[in-house]
């Protein structure tokens, strides 16, 4: 009986131990769990020492760089546009220079060709002579060697050649004075084939403007409207005086010509008595 009691007492005590052991194990487990959680939980770091995270940098950097990228893109685009405009300007300028060079070369070539062309005047017109264009006609009324001009002292070393001429407006509109014919006395020489005369360049003889007024009065001509426009169908008579060195007039051949008509008109020859006077003078000096 006592043994049974002991066994019963033992069996009654066993659950308590088991409970105690279980409780201890549970407490240990809780402690281990708390330790593990404490170990795995990061330590608190002061805010001052916390660096910015990589995610924040990657988020901020693109936002700040976008305007710069756009501005750089615009600058590159403008540079390309400027380069393109500069190329166009240089190209246009080069084309302009090329065209100008061609035009200049053509002009120079024409001038050289025109200079080399020798026009031979095979016809010499006596005066009076009339020449006509579509808008104007010119009549050389008279050419004379002037012996004397009242109120004007003439130089005996020169020949004074007086020309009286009339021009008529054939058009239906007025003609300004710039369109009037310009008369000239020039030197000419015979061509190699002896078929006519060739103009000698830069041999225009001077006008005698001082004695012209008195000469016009003697011819009963009014020179005052000489620069007035010539109305349609109207005519005007005027005069000019040319002065040529006497020795040149004797030794060379001169003709009257104009800027509007490619014709030449004969000039009067010096009187034979003038030549006799020169011969007598020479013989007297020799004796």
Order of alpha helices (4+ residues) and beta strands (2+ residues): alpha-alpha-beta-beta-beta-beta-beta-beta-beta-alpha-beta-alpha-beta-beta-alpha
